[in-house]
Amino acid sequence: MAKTYDYLFKLLLIGDSGVGKTCLLFRFSEDSFNTTFISTIGIDFKIRTIELDGKRVKLQIWDTAGQERFRTITTAYYRGAMGIMLVYDICNDKSFENIKNWIRNIEEHASSDVEKMVLGNKCDMTDRRQVSKDRGEKVSFCSWS
């Protein structure tokens, strides 16, 4: 069977439990939104193929559980990842502070040249914001070794 894509990229969504990783995944992969998601157990993934510059790009996006008890499971999934999206909830300061811990986890388990992106989620809930745009942007525009 012939390949139906030109490129394949493995991407990870990581961050604390409840920050909205699964909602982001479903919104991007299926253009759907459900307010009653339950916590991810272990690992889940979705595939979406997009067209970019005349090429078919297959995105394999892995949704990891944010709970501490699943951290050992997720470390195996860092291998082979080309991009990692670190997600925090703008309404939860602790999830933002924990980005530092997730970065250490990436440095320990992922390839040194993996691309990283920080996403502040739940931006529609401005009345409950705990992490200012300024604080979020300072983390988003720094580089890690």
CORZI-V394987 format. One record per pair of residues at least 12 apart in sequence whose ideal C-beta (glycine too) atoms are under 10 Angstrom apart, sorted by the first residue. I is the first residue (numbers start at 1). J is the second residue. If there is no record, write none. Layout:
i->[I | I]
j->[J | J]
This chain:
i->[3 | 3 | 4 | 4 | 4 | 5 | 5 | 5 | 5 | 5 | 5 | 5 | 5 | 6 | 6 | 6 | 6 | 6 | 6 | 6 | 6 | 6 | 7 | 7 | 7 | 7 | 7 | 7 | 7 | 7 | 8 | 8 | 8 | 8 | 8 | 8 | 8 | 8 | 9 | 9 | 9 | 9 | 9 | 9 | 9 | 9 | 9 | 10 | 10 | 10 | 10 | 10 | 10 | 10 | 10 | 10 | 10 | 10 | 10 | 10 | 10 | 10 | 11 | 11 | 11 | 11 | 11 | 11 | 11 | 11 | 11 | 11 | 11 | 11 | 11 | 11 | 12 | 12 | 12 | 12 | 12 | 12 | 12 | 12 | 12 | 12 | 12 | 12 | 12 | 12 | 12 | 12 | 12 | 12 | 12 | 12 | 12 | 13 | 13 | 13 | 13 | 13 | 13 | 13 | 13 | 13 | 13 | 13 | 13 | 13 | 13 | 13 | 14 | 14 | 14 | 14 | 14 | 14 | 14 | 14 | 14 | 14 | 14 | 14 | 14 | 14 | 14 | 14 | 14 | 14 | 14 | 14 | 14 | 15 | 15 | 15 | 15 | 15 | 15 | 15 | 15 | 15 | 15 | 15 | 15 | 15 | 15 | 15 | 16 | 16 | 16 | 16 | 16 | 16 | 16 | 16 | 16 | 16 | 16 | 16 | 16 | 16 | 16 | 17 | 17 | 17 | 17 | 17 | 17 | 17 | 17 | 17 | 18 | 18 | 18 | 18 | 18 | 18 | 18 | 18 | 18 | 19 | 19 | 19 | 19 | 19 | 19 | 19 | 19 | 19 | 19 | 19 | 19 | 19 | 19 | 19 | 20 | 20 | 20 | 20 | 20 | 20 | 20 | 20 | 20 | 20 | 21 | 21 | 21 | 21 | 21 | 21 | 21 | 21 | 21 | 21 | 21 | 21 | 21 | 21 | 21 | 22 | 22 | 22 | 22 | 22 | 22 | 22 | 22 | 22 | 22 | 22 | 23 | 23 | 23 | 23 | 23 | 23 | 24 | 24 | 24 | 24 | 24 | 24 | 25 | 25 | 25 | 25 | 25 | 25 | 25 | 25 | 25 | 25 | 25 | 26 | 26 | 26 | 28 | 28 | 28 | 28 | 28 | 29 | 29 | 29 | 29 | 29 | 29 | 29 | 30 | 30 | 31 | 39 | 39 | 39 | 39 | 40 | 40 | 40 | 40 | 40 | 40 | 41 | 41 | 41 | 41 | 41 | 42 | 42 | 42 | 42 | 42 | 42 | 42 | 42 | 42 | 43 | 43 | 43 | 43 | 43 | 43 | 43 | 43 | 43 | 44 | 44 | 44 | 44 | 44 | 45 | 45 | 45 | 45 | 45 | 45 | 45 | 46 | 46 | 46 | 46 | 46 | 47 | 47 | 47 | 48 | 48 | 59 | 59 | 60 | 60 | 60 | 61 | 61 | 62 | 62 | 62 | 62 | 62 | 62 | 63 | 64 | 64 | 64 | 64 | 66 | 66 | 66 | 66 | 71 | 71 | 71 | 71 | 74 | 74 | 75 | 75 | 75 | 75 | 75 | 76 | 77 | 77 | 78 | 78 | 78 | 78 | 78 | 78 | 78 | 79 | 79 | 79 | 80 | 80 | 80 | 81 | 81 | 81 | 81 | 81 | 81 | 81 | 82 | 82 | 82 | 82 | 82 | 83 | 83 | 83 | 83 | 83 | 84 | 84 | 84 | 84 | 84 | 84 | 84 | 84 | 84 | 84 | 84 | 85 | 85 | 85 | 85 | 85 | 85 | 86 | 86 | 86 | 86 | 86 | 86 | 86 | 86 | 86 | 86 | 86 | 86 | 86 | 87 | 87 | 87 | 87 | 87 | 87 | 87 | 87 | 88 | 88 | 88 | 88 | 88 | 88 | 88 | 88 | 88 | 89 | 89 | 89 | 89 | 89 | 89 | 89 | 89 | 89 | 90 | 90 | 90 | 90 | 90 | 90 | 90 | 90 | 90 | 90 | 90 | 90 | 90 | 90 | 90 | 90 | 91 | 91 | 91 | 91 | 91 | 91 | 91 | 91 | 91 | 91 | 91 | 92 | 92 | 92 | 92 | 92 | 93 | 93 | 93 | 93 | 94 | 94 | 95 | 95 | 95 | 95 | 95 | 96 | 96 | 96 | 96 | 96 | 96 | 96 | 96 | 97 | 99 | 99 | 99 | 99 | 99 | 99 | 100 | 102 | 102 | 103 | 103 | 103 | 103 | 103 | 104 | 106 | 107 | 107 | 112 | 112 | 116 | 116 | 116 | 117 | 118 | 118 | 118 | 118 | 118 | 118 | 119 | 119 | 120 | 120 | 120 | 120 | 120 | 120 | 120 | 123]
j->[56 | 58 | 49 | 56 | 58 | 47 | 49 | 50 | 55 | 56 | 57 | 58 | 59 | 49 | 51 | 52 | 53 | 54 | 55 | 56 | 57 | 58 | 49 | 52 | 55 | 56 | 57 | 58 | 59 | 82 | 47 | 49 | 56 | 57 | 58 | 59 | 60 | 82 | 57 | 58 | 59 | 60 | 61 | 81 | 82 | 83 | 115 | 45 | 58 | 59 | 60 | 61 | 62 | 77 | 78 | 79 | 80 | 81 | 82 | 83 | 84 | 114 | 25 | 45 | 59 | 60 | 61 | 62 | 81 | 82 | 83 | 84 | 85 | 114 | 115 | 117 | 43 | 45 | 60 | 61 | 62 | 63 | 64 | 74 | 77 | 78 | 80 | 81 | 82 | 83 | 84 | 85 | 86 | 106 | 110 | 114 | 116 | 25 | 28 | 40 | 44 | 45 | 61 | 62 | 63 | 64 | 66 | 84 | 85 | 86 | 87 | 119 | 62 | 63 | 64 | 65 | 66 | 71 | 74 | 77 | 78 | 81 | 84 | 85 | 86 | 87 | 99 | 102 | 103 | 105 | 106 | 110 | 116 | 64 | 66 | 85 | 86 | 87 | 88 | 89 | 95 | 96 | 98 | 99 | 102 | 118 | 119 | 121 | 66 | 67 | 68 | 87 | 88 | 89 | 92 | 94 | 95 | 96 | 97 | 98 | 99 | 101 | 102 | 39 | 40 | 65 | 66 | 67 | 68 | 70 | 89 | 95 | 37 | 39 | 66 | 67 | 89 | 91 | 92 | 95 | 122 | 66 | 86 | 87 | 88 | 89 | 90 | 91 | 92 | 95 | 96 | 98 | 119 | 120 | 121 | 122 | 37 | 87 | 88 | 89 | 90 | 91 | 95 | 119 | 121 | 122 | 37 | 40 | 44 | 61 | 62 | 63 | 64 | 65 | 66 | 85 | 86 | 87 | 89 | 119 | 121 | 34 | 37 | 38 | 39 | 40 | 44 | 46 | 63 | 64 | 65 | 66 | 35 | 37 | 63 | 87 | 121 | 122 | 61 | 63 | 85 | 87 | 119 | 121 | 37 | 40 | 44 | 45 | 46 | 48 | 61 | 62 | 63 | 85 | 87 | 44 | 46 | 63 | 46 | 48 | 50 | 59 | 61 | 45 | 46 | 47 | 48 | 59 | 61 | 63 | 46 | 48 | 48 | 65 | 66 | 67 | 70 | 63 | 64 | 65 | 66 | 67 | 70 | 65 | 67 | 69 | 70 | 73 | 63 | 64 | 65 | 67 | 69 | 70 | 73 | 74 | 77 | 62 | 63 | 64 | 65 | 70 | 73 | 74 | 76 | 77 | 61 | 62 | 63 | 64 | 65 | 59 | 60 | 61 | 62 | 63 | 64 | 77 | 59 | 60 | 61 | 62 | 63 | 59 | 60 | 61 | 60 | 61 | 82 | 83 | 80 | 81 | 82 | 83 | 85 | 74 | 77 | 78 | 80 | 81 | 84 | 87 | 77 | 78 | 84 | 102 | 87 | 95 | 98 | 102 | 101 | 102 | 105 | 109 | 105 | 109 | 105 | 106 | 108 | 109 | 110 | 109 | 109 | 110 | 105 | 106 | 108 | 109 | 110 | 111 | 114 | 109 | 110 | 111 | 110 | 111 | 114 | 106 | 109 | 110 | 111 | 114 | 115 | 116 | 110 | 111 | 113 | 114 | 115 | 110 | 114 | 115 | 116 | 117 | 102 | 103 | 105 | 106 | 110 | 111 | 114 | 115 | 116 | 117 | 118 | 115 | 116 | 117 | 118 | 119 | 121 | 98 | 99 | 100 | 102 | 103 | 105 | 106 | 116 | 117 | 118 | 119 | 139 | 140 | 99 | 102 | 117 | 118 | 119 | 120 | 121 | 122 | 102 | 118 | 119 | 120 | 121 | 122 | 131 | 136 | 139 | 120 | 121 | 122 | 123 | 125 | 128 | 129 | 130 | 131 | 119 | 120 | 121 | 122 | 123 | 124 | 125 | 126 | 128 | 129 | 130 | 131 | 132 | 133 | 135 | 136 | 120 | 121 | 122 | 123 | 125 | 126 | 127 | 128 | 129 | 130 | 131 | 121 | 122 | 128 | 130 | 131 | 129 | 130 | 131 | 135 | 130 | 131 | 120 | 121 | 122 | 130 | 131 | 118 | 120 | 130 | 131 | 132 | 135 | 136 | 139 | 131 | 118 | 120 | 131 | 136 | 139 | 140 | 139 | 116 | 118 | 116 | 118 | 139 | 142 | 144 | 144 | 144 | 144 | 145 | 144 | 145 | 140 | 143 | 144 | 140 | 136 | 137 | 139 | 140 | 141 | 142 | 136 | 140 | 132 | 133 | 135 | 136 | 137 | 139 | 140 | 136]
